[in-house]
Amino acid sequence: MDPFDHGVRASDVPVMNGAGPNPLEFDGSSTNPLCPNRADISRHLYTLFSPDFVKDYPDARIEIAWASPKTDDGPGAAQTFSAFDLEKAVDFAEKKNKAGFGVYVGAALRNAMSTGRASKPDVVTGSRAWADFDGEGDDARVGSLLREKNIQPADIVQTGETPNRRFQIYVKLSGNVTPEQLEAANTALRDWLGGDNVQGMQSLMRLAGTINYPKPAKVARGYIPELTTLQIHKDAPSYSPAQLLGLAGVASASQGKPSNPFLDFNNAAKLGRTDDELLAKLEASRVTGKWHNSIRDALATMIGRGWPDAAIKLACAQYCDDGADDPDLVPLIDGARKRFEKPDQAPGTAGTGNASAPPPQPLQWLDMSNWDAVPVPERQWAIRDRVPLNQVGLFSGEGGTGKSIIELMKNVAHVTGRDWLGSMPEPGGAFYLGAEDDKDEIHIRLAAIAKHYGVTFKDLTDGGLRILPLLGKDATLCAVNPRTGKVETTDLYQQIYEQAGDLKPKNISVDTLSRAFAGNEIDRVQVYAFAGHMQALAMVASGSVTILAHPSLSGMASGSGISGSTAWHGAFRFRQYLKGVKAEEGEQPSNNLRELEFKKNQYGPLGETIPLHYKDGLFLPVAGLSGLDKLARETNAEWAFMDLVRQSPDRGIDVSHKPTSIYYAPKLFAEEAVAKKHKFRQKDFEGAMRRLFAADRLGIENYDKPSKGKTRLVVKPPKPKPERE
């Protein structure tokens, strides 16, 4: 049998060789006779995701990715389709390829949450293991190895013939394999056959029936555009992951270093055992004179499957005279682990002579011995007294209140050196990852912001503003691995991390939390783990990271502005909350007013609230308040408050400082004419009262009979100024 026999060709369309257009100049209108072969595209997807295979995964999706041949970058964009609607995927792949893009398929099923480029947590299972070969002479070498072990690929995709034959093989897998088994099988094929590094469960493979447009680096080495073709071997058998792992073990054993415990000790050509074969080995140990060899062979399989010592002892207990602690069993386990270089990985295992973990490093206590002789460092800010450098914060607000606009304004202020809500951000670049609005909406918002600041889009790009629109794409930065429960970073996070380290933006905006974090918002451990990854992003950028989020209903009702666990407050060093302004009694509500509250500032003043007004597509401080304007307004509110306190007794009212009183001063004073004239609200008078108490200008005195405990607000005279010497 020749594993490279054509078998049943997926189509009769010939490969069109010869000179083609330079992919760097491809504009989609070339008259080159090459065109995608829709039949091969359809058949390739059908072999990978046949109805019989996907029927047990009703929500699963398939990934089609694409890349421009004009750069040497790999595919960074992808779209997913239902595994039960392959026609749409075929249409999309054909259209992208006709437009001049290289097209790829994720060879394993993706889960329902996968919307773009997949990472490992997105993978569900696969029907085939795969390997890729680009080297000269690989066809003859691989064909010889396959014939030697009588392994028949189910499908072969030829990706090109110039300057040498290049191809991918797919081996049919038996049963429903786990993602880990799939990756292990791919790794075994790569190691045994000497293929390229595409073993990852989330890897992309060239889609058959599409034109393979070579990248610039390959064009320089003589590659040309070629049509990929598909060969299908209908009668190819299925193989278990254990059998493929056994093939990899044959390769290493032949070099004098057995490394695959699925192999029988005495037969290096035997493939991995099934569960029935493992049980048969254990039962054979009951025969007189067979215990040692049978248990030894069974241990090889158990260790190869990654079983910890505790599980192995439990499985062997009934076959040992002294149960799990049989003194003859422990040396066999130790010997097998040593031979196969597979130490016990179980946490908390006391060990049976295995190589122990390295001792922990000594604690690195902070050396403060020279601090008396060095100056105290200055605290570093992205925005003084609001946003510290090297930290991550949360910016929450109800949907539609204007978080994204305010955050974009902050980023523009960073890159142009302008003010932001009365503060001066540190100049530098900024990243905005937007998963809620399309590029047109972002354009509209940025145009209004640029007009307000008097800058151009060229000024923004030159200043380092980077916008990544992710609406409709996978925007996940961190996800919980369902197998380990740990919060792990995605490929997108790694790309952002690398860019942040290179470009050093002063702020990275993540809009929004629900799209970036695929985890449980009420799980404190997961929340802190996510915050830790965002902290790492801030530190590598030497800037800040701001996560935009929506509060829960309880967070809105309480005014906390958070959702889920209180860890969302504790895990971040700064926190802001944007909300609409409720109308006072008797007032008409305004849809254009907002309040931005600085709920937390780990290293500076907190409790600041900025009233904002929507105008011309922006949210700006009310009346354009500067620092001096704000001070003047607060001073006027204080004078008005004291005047009204003085007038109250003459009007027969004893005003109180207690919010529960019907004579609560701030609430009563907000109805006065002077308040209407200067637009003082209840909150303005509450602030004035707090400041006057702090300055010792207000007091509380008892009146009426002492037994009644009645009190009222009074104005204290100012303290005399000290005489000058």
Steps between C-alpha positions, in 0.01 A plus 500: 500500500625845413366754749540767234291323241230736377221282634177683423582847375274767639484661159638468153616859489870492405765690688590802289871555534716762340563864561227688677455858621719631776277480812639833614331656198180296505192721474224243456461571130778282364435303184708210634312174425533387861172514687368332815358150455170511689459122480827436685421769757166335571639145514786599728262656752267202470779249577604696809148574625272228365140484631571173682790665681339832599156364594603472867609866511190705406655837591845440352652731242775486239762768446598648164801735518671712240823692449632747249791376285646850503672449837669209673248512786287195565119504499379741765132520407239227496127437492310203638203315355260240629633149445153420360512769231814426302360672191544843658858416591568386143353824360709709736824311432453519124425872513805577715729296279371669184580833666866397521523372859655176612226293669537253788276272702515411867527122472327443837149595611461827692251558782193721485680797659769514233447799269841571344852362521481209739722422796534167678198546731282536187577149369245221554628197308623387160429221254857488369857545609716697260854582395656744251809461280680766296852362463660373183486119491238481776259313269736206446615489863152521651356254249765246598423535871127468445546186288738350757238517777202448270343834596248632247408873507132568442565825312798670338501868407770597254583864567747546215764351269736791434786509596424158660201290588325615820209327670291438809377163622191426707468175697151393604454468878277244673243609755445843653843627600571772754689813390805377692490163325468676166807715563694199627413308181609793284824527693564129452454531123732798489769327704474170312481645149710813553231754411456871565373651824123500446421252777302742717133407540406854386728495194391609154558298183490606136148445363491267200360645180637849570787676329817496708641851467858493632626763743777741390771294670391189310467685170866586540573126531320410178146429624212586265120517536360147468165330541483263797347160426336229708539120494251291698556137601149379581607170651777636723481349851465693825774514761486572871719776648682228694594324177642819354690564822644153460639598161690787659632257759634271226708785366667575833542135596689436180752757623555310825277726714152355556273790588150378432337298778222381270753252357544152632845469663582191296346609172593848378273460198182444705262794513326637812263275694126543521317492833409134440863414431610682815248308709615174339858575608387559858294178502796307357700596809288256702662207317787349695835628369336776289457773765824692445489530119124557482499777762808653337326516162180642653700767682650612170152573363375673815804725524473577129144617556621740767355317801639616837654248739196504727271394212744232383522348849124498533461324161763238587396444864277195435780335301760539777537285813533804729262729311597853395802502732650176372880535537556341156273752323678820599838407341323406176326839488827681572686299238237567234493875569878516482516301178234710327605830661148554633510627861184492705315827430231466764498800736570421862635151420758385749686325220653156464854590418413720201707805419377762747410855409775758539504673839326838513715807460571702817256783570626826353436748780506865401833663577432834672845542651596800283165678495616761752763612250292513182216738405142377525382420147214699352177323431445455126167589342333447164260774616602677820285416803268290284677219313832354626760359261561126479152428637166374374163660572130451440276755326138391541172652392158411373471423132460811288625746762811593301791295641653433159490868399660613827767230474581594140528865611751392764708312243499797262609723789792264563622502140451875442607636839159665565285514811246237601219610729715758673815286528812457286575139400863403445584530129549175313330242282173322576329176394123468471358146464137554405264203486171690520504737201593464134771704333253753357364584844853529636581733208199720583595525867865570434410769247303690767784458751765612249291807415466589869875478554586665169707209368503281190491124462860521387580663835331209674683229308833682526442535873458124540123442512428141397140383451415130476131452399386157622124514451392162365841348574639302788611767749586257780820590680465253787297181528454225755648171392213255564745220570717678757270774625781753457461837330729496197590762241406468133700553183341846470627591846850388405490718188386803701762425766780497242378823337466667840856405586626643172292821480457583873151660490404714799154344503339184363120506486314167497138554394339293650555258786225261390672447164855482634450266797353154436464413866274518803459857627391384846798272551753699706792279398424544130448875540839544667666277241354711217611819677848350534528446125381856437755623756774325304380681188521836679850428629644393167357819347620719788153650483146437620229255394135604522229233483155627402211310656126500564370489859241249615149607600604485864814699419285771342250498786767523770710751310808278523518468122638146502373159394554163661758462774629788713839387371436730205554787745790345689697366204543835325705801610265762356129490424259740334122490466293690243129543559206714400393786724172450683270799501427667831142514611309739277768503227483354151763229438770576242628229268811707432637508856740246649708468814844344492593376848854401587409214733852385577849641473749284685767769507317831501183690592168328446138595504532756220189535285499681167166611352499461122279634223458343155564743216609452139573131547711547814460498877655812649510641855190701582547862394855411403605526865871559552662454837444867586143491372427199716652665806293814440180295465572309821573823686173655379309190612659527846405870538146427381473211747613713796262781404208259487595348837502849656160586348330177608413595864340823384281293268402264780707207376775321692699323230683175570816328378330159518392353162203325669356826632212671320700820553819364334675822400649403157165367378303806621756750372497345148143633467596860580512772237873554544555132420291523184689813395845342532384147409607361837367149558464299818840341441664842469364600841597164652857561386488854634378375839781243523764760419354753747500241780862417415590870512319539836256754351192292588389370835211311661319645802227369723176692532170460681507277809817291540289192560361523146846481343418744221792639298542749219768630268666833585772704335813551704697824481830474312805442712708816549815514292825493700663839539811562293817560692 
